Amino acid sequence: MRATDTIPDLFSPAALADPFPCYAALRRLGVVHDEVNRMWVVSRHADVLEVLHRPEDFSSAGGYGAFALGAAGPGGGESARGRGIGLDRAFGSRVLIASDPPEHTMLRRIVSRGFTKRAMADWEARAARLADGLVDGLVERMRVGDADVVRDLAIPLPVTLIAEILGVPASRMADFRRWSEALVGALSNDIDIDRSGLEIAAMVGYFSEVVAERRAMPGVDLISAIARSAPDGDELSQFEVVMFCILLLVAGNETTTNLLGNMVHAFWEHPTEWSRLVQDPDLAPPAVEEGLRYCGPVQGLFRQTTAPTTVGGVSLPAGANVYVSFAAANRDDRAFAEPDRFHVGRDAGAQVAFGHGIHFCLGAQLARMETRLAIAALARRGVTLRAAGAAVPTTSPILRGFRSIPVTA
């Protein structure tokens, strides 16, 4: 085990502002124990893949529970965070992202039924129309000097689409975004427990009403499909369906919103790459994969060991909280040549921005598709975004992105 004072604190203000030097230092160290944040850190690409493909040894349920309740990560031990905003109840029920087999297998089977090829084709057609309209609106706002790529494109594109998929009114977009930010903010260093608790309670209340309505009168939306599912005769409780709705809403917009914002900054840092995309918008698919590798929004997630085990040549005890750093793995020079360079023509197929294995992000196809359509729409119009003021970054140690990016042509 390395000395604690040699291990970068991923949750410090400096690391939140620019985590990549910390990731490089962690990769040099290998698997290490961060005593300050009460967790082991796995940062090398091969080690991250190993952990993600051993769910029997590295539990999602235990890892998420430890982080949400303050036993791992920032916070100084068991805190009021989880109980103050209701996360203790959430992680005490069956939640897809925080479950292990066999519950995870059953839950994923329920929601996967809605992600058919036919449904994806329909969603892509809707998203393409929406992206084109939003980009046209962004361009018009740039002409009058009031444009923000997050507010005008990166937020409304995924929020509107996931609202349509769930069968909830897109007119509630402001509520959905506020609730989503409150839940993500609940996992940040500067959480406002009272405010977050009120917003999350409002979100739970709203979806409780929607789920009750869909159980009484099902529609053709995804919420109705989940609400009436009874795998193996075991019907989900109303709260478990509500948690499904919240997970889909939050994951369905946060990933795309933050990825789009991060890619705008990546193109600013590498202007020749944007010129390549403008000249050939068909490079949008590999550009998105490279964006996921170079500046993916999800920095990492937690696991917990179920028994004494070994990873990366290091022995871990049972019950160890493990932070699996996707973003660090995606800059590993053992897996990618020139990893700190953003290159839209790169084959970035080995990136792990959406995880890997049984917990591979269910919404990965949606996020890829939405981001691809948005940047292709900008490229086809020859739009070059330039900063029109200071961007406002997020403060979450889990999701990296921007709350605001004022832009001009």
ChimeraX attribute file (.defattr): number of C-alpha atoms within 10 A of each C-alpha:
attribute: neighborCount
match mode: 1-to-1
recipient: residues
	/A:1	11
	/A:2	12
	/A:3	10
	/A:4	13
	/A:5	10
	/A:6	12
	/A:7	18
	/A:8	18
	/A:9	21
	/A:10	23
	/A:11	20
	/A:12	14
	/A:13	13
	/A:14	12
	/A:15	16
	/A:16	21
	/A:17	14
	/A:18	13
	/A:19	21
	/A:20	16
	/A:21	12
	/A:22	18
	/A:23	24
	/A:24	18
	/A:25	15
	/A:26	23
	/A:27	20
	/A:28	12
	/A:29	17
	/A:30	19
	/A:31	26
	/A:32	23
	/A:33	23
	/A:34	24
	/A:35	15
	/A:36	17
	/A:37	21
	/A:38	22
	/A:39	23
	/A:40	21
	/A:41	25
	/A:42	29
	/A:43	31
	/A:44	30
	/A:45	25
	/A:46	15
	/A:47	19
	/A:48	26
	/A:49	19
	/A:50	17
	/A:51	23
	/A:52	22
	/A:53	16
	/A:54	13
	/A:55	20
	/A:56	14
	/A:57	18
	/A:58	26
	/A:59	24
	/A:60	26
	/A:61	23
	/A:62	22
	/A:63	25
	/A:64	23
	/A:65	24
	/A:66	26
	/A:67	27
	/A:68	25
	/A:69	23
	/A:70	22
	/A:71	20
	/A:72	27
	/A:73	28
	/A:74	21
	/A:75	20
	/A:76	12
	/A:77	16
	/A:78	14
	/A:79	14
	/A:80	15
	/A:81	23
	/A:82	23
	/A:83	16
	/A:84	17
	/A:85	24
	/A:86	18
	/A:87	18
	/A:88	16
	/A:89	11
	/A:90	19
	/A:91	21
	/A:92	12
	/A:93	15
	/A:94	21
	/A:95	22
	/A:96	22
	/A:97	19
	/A:98	22
	/A:99	24
	/A:100	22
	/A:101	14
	/A:102	8
	/A:103	14
	/A:104	20
	/A:105	14
	/A:106	16
	/A:107	23
	/A:108	16
	/A:109	12
	/A:110	17
	/A:111	18
	/A:112	12
	/A:113	12
	/A:114	18
	/A:115	16
	/A:116	10
	/A:117	9
	/A:118	10
	/A:119	13
	/A:120	15
	/A:121	12
	/A:122	11
	/A:123	19
	/A:124	17
	/A:125	12
	/A:126	14
	/A:127	23
	/A:128	19
	/A:129	11
	/A:130	21
	/A:131	26
	/A:132	19
	/A:133	14
	/A:134	20
	/A:135	22
	/A:136	16
	/A:137	14
	/A:138	21
	/A:139	22
	/A:140	13
	/A:141	17
	/A:142	20
	/A:143	11
	/A:144	9
	/A:145	14
	/A:146	15
	/A:147	23
	/A:148	22
	/A:149	26
	/A:150	23
	/A:151	16
	/A:152	20
	/A:153	24
	/A:154	30
	/A:155	22
	/A:156	21
	/A:157	27
	/A:158	27
	/A:159	25
	/A:160	22
	/A:161	22
	/A:162	24
	/A:163	21
	/A:164	16
	/A:165	19
	/A:166	17
	/A:167	17
	/A:168	17
	/A:169	12
	/A:170	16
	/A:171	10
	/A:172	12
	/A:173	16
	/A:174	13
	/A:175	14
	/A:176	22
	/A:177	18
	/A:178	15
	/A:179	24
	/A:180	25
	/A:181	18
	/A:182	23
	/A:183	21
	/A:184	21
	/A:185	21
	/A:186	24
	/A:187	22
	/A:188	20
	/A:189	17
	/A:190	12
	/A:191	17
	/A:192	15
	/A:193	18
	/A:194	11
	/A:195	13
	/A:196	24
	/A:197	22
	/A:198	15
	/A:199	21
	/A:200	22
	/A:201	14
	/A:202	14
	/A:203	21
	/A:204	19
	/A:205	12
	/A:206	12
	/A:207	21
	/A:208	18
	/A:209	12
	/A:210	19
	/A:211	22
	/A:212	16
	/A:213	14
	/A:214	19
	/A:215	17
	/A:216	12
	/A:217	9
	/A:218	16
	/A:219	13
	/A:220	12
	/A:221	16
	/A:222	21
	/A:223	26
	/A:224	22
	/A:225	18
	/A:226	25
	/A:227	26
	/A:228	17
	/A:229	17
	/A:230	13
	/A:231	12
	/A:232	7
	/A:233	7
	/A:234	9
	/A:235	14
	/A:236	17
	/A:237	13
	/A:238	16
	/A:239	18
	/A:240	20
	/A:241	24
	/A:242	27
	/A:243	21
	/A:244	21
	/A:245	23
	/A:246	20
	/A:247	15
	/A:248	20
	/A:249	22
	/A:250	20
	/A:251	21
	/A:252	24
	/A:253	27
	/A:254	24
	/A:255	25
	/A:256	28
	/A:257	28
	/A:258	24
	/A:259	25
	/A:260	30
	/A:261	26
	/A:262	23
	/A:263	24
	/A:264	22
	/A:265	19
	/A:266	19
	/A:267	20
	/A:268	16
	/A:269	13
	/A:270	15
	/A:271	12
	/A:272	13
	/A:273	18
	/A:274	25
	/A:275	15
	/A:276	15
	/A:277	22
	/A:278	22
	/A:279	13
	/A:280	13
	/A:281	22
	/A:282	14
	/A:283	18
	/A:284	24
	/A:285	19
	/A:286	18
	/A:287	27
	/A:288	26
	/A:289	23
	/A:290	24
	/A:291	26
	/A:292	25
	/A:293	27
	/A:294	24
	/A:295	27
	/A:296	28
	/A:297	28
	/A:298	24
	/A:299	22
	/A:300	23
	/A:301	18
	/A:302	27
	/A:303	28
	/A:304	26
	/A:305	24
	/A:306	17
	/A:307	14
	/A:308	12
	/A:309	15
	/A:310	14
	/A:311	15
	/A:312	16
	/A:313	10
	/A:314	12
	/A:315	12
	/A:316	19
	/A:317	13
	/A:318	14
	/A:319	17
	/A:320	23
	/A:321	30
	/A:322	32
	/A:323	26
	/A:324	26
	/A:325	27
	/A:326	28
	/A:327	27
	/A:328	28
	/A:329	31
	/A:330	30
	/A:331	26
	/A:332	22
	/A:333	15
	/A:334	13
	/A:335	16
	/A:336	19
	/A:337	11
	/A:338	12
	/A:339	16
	/A:340	15
	/A:341	15
	/A:342	20
	/A:343	22
	/A:344	23
	/A:345	16
	/A:346	14
	/A:347	13
	/A:348	21
	/A:349	11
	/A:350	14
	/A:351	25
	/A:352	24
	/A:353	26
	/A:354	22
	/A:355	21
	/A:356	18
	/A:357	14
	/A:358	16
	/A:359	20
	/A:360	14
	/A:361	15
	/A:362	19
	/A:363	18
	/A:364	17
	/A:365	11
	/A:366	22
	/A:367	23
	/A:368	18
	/A:369	20
	/A:370	27
	/A:371	28
	/A:372	24
	/A:373	23
	/A:374	22
	/A:375	25
	/A:376	24
	/A:377	22
	/A:378	21
	/A:379	22
	/A:380	14
	/A:381	14
	/A:382	15
	/A:383	16
	/A:384	17
	/A:385	20
	/A:386	15
	/A:387	16
	/A:388	16
	/A:389	12
	/A:390	10
	/A:391	17
	/A:392	12
	/A:393	17
	/A:394	20
	/A:395	22
	/A:396	20
	/A:397	25
	/A:398	21
	/A:399	23
	/A:400	25
	/A:401	27
	/A:402	22
	/A:403	19
	/A:404	19
	/A:405	25
	/A:406	21
	/A:407	24
	/A:408	22
	/A:409	14
